[in-house]
């Protein structure tokens, strides 16, 4: 049965047929995952590329060499400068030693990292993504290998499109083998942070290392190879959440890589012919150099895009073209939205007909006085200062706490059964287990004493059978010393009393106390 009929114009119930089409109609459905289009970035030359080389070399050197730095902590502690010791559950960083109960330092570092990312993004956009992100660094390293074996952009594109000859197979095998080797070095360097590096390296090659070490190396080798060699820009576009978050961190005064179409439009590949014909032209010659060098494969002239990591290689490429054409640099540059909007308003005078080059240039080709240029003072605005203040405050608070922290801790556990013992002379005895934690890598003489509970004495059988209110023990380095302690009070107690166990090192630098309860018969009723 046909459920739809043409409406009768004389009927009172007229239903209008809407012109609407489903977006997922048969024949129009798109695949859930679009196939990756290979990007062949051309090697860029310029100041930003040099800065990226420096960042890449520094970060890779830190990552690969840091586990091998020696730091003497004495005979009782490991001599590796940076070590996450899972056996003793401690983290060593040069002269700093972090215990599990001090995990708040790690939490503080994570908070600092978060605010540092907010600070950098609000000031200079995705500079972290463009220069220091591990994905960016390793992709740069993989591209170095790829260019060394297959050549620059045109050669790689020709090789990729060509048939599978012996030459092509040989180059691809060598390239992927080196990528896998880099991945293995990445995984190998990572595990050295969790054990003595020289010892683990020997065990690793002898096949005597723990299986978890080999599993970790295999996992990181695979992830480094896949993410840095095969997926590349897709990691930044689809896997990383930061491109979708960064918009909240930016404002009109944040520096971002910008195509200044107020001076670049209208584009022309034949500037001299256009000028001779009296046509208005901008500085952009539509050479696509900015697209060719982009590791994300985007065109910055299309405006701000989620995929842009602000690596600024397009700036280097465009500046090189401008130098050849004897035109001022900065057609693509770091700029703020407020600066760009002001220049666009000047170039268009509010009209919709597009950019008018004569509105931004004088007769001699120089820019008019009203053109806004970058002023470094915009970086120091309230938002950036706020993030910087929080970042510094957290860092200073952690340093102060780190410098003033006690390296001696005391924990006390009262015996549950029995809670007290009646002696033959009428005195009352309570049993306790003391755990004295010496958090320095050397043995120390520690004084253990009672404070309060006048007339009471204690006995530590592991040290002496005598009774007293003060004893001196030897605490092992970087370890907890457990003591069984009996406290005896010669009195007719009517109610439980509280007192303190106190410990202090022989140099009176560190001390700790613990409030304990003394149980008596009346208190247990």
HUTA-V963808 format. One record per pair of residues at least 12 apart in sequence whose ideal C-beta (glycine too) atoms are under 6 Angstrom apart, sorted by sequence separation. I is the first residue (numbers start at 1). J is the second residue. D is the distance in Angstrom with one decimal. If there is no record, write none. Layout:
i->I j->J d->D
i->I j->J d->D
This chain:
i->69 j->81 d->3.9
i->347 j->359 d->5.3
i->81 j->94 d->5.3
i->268 j->281 d->4.3
i->318 j->331 d->5.2
i->347 j->360 d->4.9
i->500 j->513 d->4.9
i->501 j->514 d->4.8
i->300 j->314 d->4.9
i->318 j->332 d->4.2
i->500 j->515 d->5.8
i->501 j->516 d->5.8
i->66 j->82 d->5.2
i->266 j->282 d->5.7
i->269 j->285 d->5.9
i->415 j->431 d->3.7
i->265 j->282 d->4.6
i->267 j->284 d->4.4
i->269 j->286 d->5.1
i->315 j->332 d->5.0
i->498 j->515 d->5.9
i->264 j->282 d->4.5
i->314 j->332 d->5.2
i->315 j->333 d->6.0
i->414 j->432 d->5.7
i->263 j->282 d->6.0
i->264 j->283 d->5.2
i->267 j->286 d->4.3
i->450 j->469 d->4.7
i->498 j->517 d->5.6
i->263 j->283 d->5.4
i->264 j->284 d->3.6
i->293 j->313 d->4.6
i->294 j->314 d->5.8
i->412 j->432 d->5.5
i->413 j->433 d->4.5
i->449 j->469 d->5.9
i->150 j->171 d->5.5
i->449 j->470 d->4.2
i->496 j->517 d->5.5
i->497 j->518 d->4.8
i->149 j->171 d->5.3
i->191 j->213 d->5.0
i->412 j->434 d->5.6
i->496 j->518 d->6.0
i->71 j->94 d->5.5
i->448 j->471 d->5.0
i->460 j->483 d->5.6
i->496 j->519 d->5.4
i->290 j->314 d->3.8
i->293 j->317 d->4.5
i->346 j->370 d->5.4
i->411 j->435 d->4.4
i->496 j->520 d->5.7
i->149 j->174 d->5.7
i->191 j->216 d->5.3
i->447 j->472 d->5.4
i->448 j->473 d->6.0
i->460 j->485 d->5.5
i->149 j->175 d->4.8
i->410 j->436 d->5.8
i->290 j->317 d->5.2
i->445 j->472 d->5.6
i->446 j->473 d->5.3
i->458 j->485 d->5.5
i->459 j->486 d->4.9
i->493 j->520 d->3.7
i->495 j->522 d->5.9
i->496 j->523 d->3.7
i->289 j->317 d->4.1
i->290 j->318 d->5.3
i->343 j->371 d->5.8
i->409 j->437 d->4.1
i->494 j->522 d->5.8
i->495 j->523 d->6.0
i->146 j->175 d->5.9
i->188 j->217 d->5.6
i->343 j->372 d->5.7
i->446 j->475 d->4.7
i->458 j->487 d->4.7
i->187 j->217 d->3.8
i->190 j->220 d->5.7
i->342 j->372 d->4.9
i->443 j->474 d->5.8
i->444 j->475 d->5.1
i->456 j->487 d->5.7
i->457 j->488 d->5.6
i->289 j->321 d->5.4
i->407 j->439 d->4.2
i->145 j->178 d->4.9
i->187 j->220 d->3.2
i->339 j->372 d->4.7
i->407 j->440 d->5.0
i->456 j->489 d->4.2
i->186 j->220 d->5.5
i->187 j->221 d->4.8
i->287 j->321 d->5.7
i->443 j->477 d->5.2
i->442 j->477 d->4.9
i->441 j->477 d->5.1
i->455 j->491 d->6.0
i->142 j->179 d->5.9
i->184 j->221 d->4.7
i->438 j->475 d->3.7
i->441 j->478 d->5.1
i->183 j->221 d->3.9
i->186 j->224 d->4.6
i->436 j->475 d->5.5
i->183 j->224 d->3.7
i->259 j->300 d->4.9
i->183 j->225 d->4.2
i->259 j->301 d->4.5
i->290 j->332 d->5.9
i->336 j->378 d->6.0
i->437 j->480 d->4.7
i->283 j->327 d->5.5
i->453 j->497 d->5.6
i->180 j->225 d->5.5
i->435 j->480 d->5.2
i->436 j->481 d->4.7
i->179 j->225 d->5.4
i->453 j->499 d->3.7
i->435 j->482 d->5.4
i->452 j->499 d->3.7
i->283 j->331 d->5.2
i->452 j->500 d->5.6
i->434 j->483 d->4.4
i->451 j->500 d->4.0
i->179 j->229 d->4.4
i->434 j->485 d->5.3
i->451 j->502 d->5.1
i->257 j->310 d->4.8
i->432 j->485 d->4.8
i->449 j->502 d->5.2
i->257 j->312 d->5.6
i->431 j->486 d->5.5
i->448 j->503 d->5.4
i->429 j->486 d->5.5
i->430 j->487 d->5.1
i->446 j->503 d->5.4
i->447 j->504 d->5.1
i->429 j->488 d->4.7
i->446 j->505 d->5.8
i->427 j->488 d->5.3
i->428 j->489 d->5.4
i->444 j->505 d->5.0
i->445 j->506 d->4.2
i->233 j->296 d->4.7
i->243 j->306 d->4.6
i->427 j->490 d->4.3
i->453 j->518 d->5.9
i->264 j->331 d->5.2
i->436 j->503 d->5.6
i->237 j->307 d->5.2
i->260 j->331 d->5.9
i->236 j->309 d->5.9
i->259 j->332 d->5.2
i->282 j->357 d->5.5
i->55 j->131 d->4.8
i->55 j->132 d->5.8
i->258 j->335 d->4.1
i->280 j->357 d->5.0
i->59 j->137 d->5.3
i->52 j->131 d->5.9
i->255 j->334 d->4.7
i->56 j->137 d->5.2
i->262 j->343 d->4.4
i->258 j->340 d->5.6
i->262 j->344 d->4.8
i->253 j->336 d->4.9
i->56 j->140 d->5.1
i->252 j->337 d->4.3
i->253 j->338 d->5.8
i->262 j->347 d->3.9
i->142 j->228 d->4.9
i->252 j->338 d->4.3
i->142 j->229 d->5.1
i->430 j->518 d->5.5
i->139 j->228 d->5.2
i->412 j->501 d->5.5
i->430 j->519 d->5.7
i->138 j->228 d->4.0
i->265 j->355 d->4.2
i->428 j->520 d->5.5
i->139 j->232 d->5.4
i->262 j->355 d->5.7
i->410 j->503 d->5.0
i->263 j->360 d->6.0
i->420 j->519 d->4.6
i->135 j->235 d->5.3
i->419 j->519 d->4.6
i->408 j->510 d->3.8
i->410 j->512 d->4.2
i->412 j->514 d->4.5
i->407 j->510 d->5.0
i->409 j->512 d->5.5
i->406 j->510 d->4.9
i->408 j->512 d->5.1
i->410 j->514 d->4.9
i->412 j->516 d->5.2
i->419 j->524 d->6.0
i->86 j->194 d->6.0
i->43 j->152 d->5.4
i->84 j->193 d->5.6
i->84 j->194 d->5.1
i->42 j->153 d->3.9
i->40 j->153 d->4.8
i->40 j->156 d->5.0
i->40 j->157 d->5.1
i->126 j->246 d->5.9
i->64 j->189 d->4.9
i->67 j->192 d->3.7
i->121 j->246 d->5.5
i->253 j->378 d->4.6
i->67 j->193 d->5.3
i->122 j->249 d->5.1
i->121 j->249 d->4.1
i->253 j->381 d->5.6
i->68 j->197 d->5.5
i->125 j->254 d->5.8
i->67 j->197 d->4.4
i->125 j->255 d->5.8
i->118 j->249 d->5.6
i->124 j->255 d->4.6
i->125 j->256 d->4.1
i->122 j->254 d->5.8
i->130 j->309 d->4.6
i->129 j->309 d->4.1
i->130 j->310 d->4.5
i->130 j->311 d->3.7
i->126 j->309 d->5.4
i->126 j->310 d->4.5
i->125 j->310 d->4.6
i->39 j->233 d->5.8
i->44 j->293 d->4.2
i->42 j->292 d->4.2
i->42 j->293 d->4.9
i->41 j->293 d->5.8
i->41 j->295 d->4.7
i->123 j->379 d->5.2
i->39 j->297 d->3.7
i->122 j->383 d->5.4
i->123 j->384 d->5.0
i->122 j->384 d->5.5
i->48 j->312 d->3.9
i->48 j->315 d->5.8
i->49 j->316 d->5.2
i->48 j->316 d->5.1
i->119 j->387 d->3.9
i->44 j->313 d->4.2
i->118 j->387 d->5.1
i->119 j->388 d->5.7
i->46 j->316 d->2.7
i->44 j->316 d->4.7
i->115 j->387 d->5.6
i->119 j->391 d->5.9
i->44 j->317 d->5.6
i->46 j->319 d->6.0
i->115 j->390 d->5.2
i->116 j->391 d->5.7
i->115 j->391 d->4.6
i->112 j->391 d->5.9
i->112 j->394 d->5.2
i->111 j->394 d->5.9
i->112 j->395 d->6.0
i->108 j->394 d->5.8
i->108 j->398 d->4.8
i->77 j->441 d->3.3
i->76 j->441 d->4.7
i->76 j->442 d->5.7
i->74 j->441 d->5.2
i->73 j->441 d->5.0
i->74 j->442 d->5.7
i->76 j->477 d->3.8
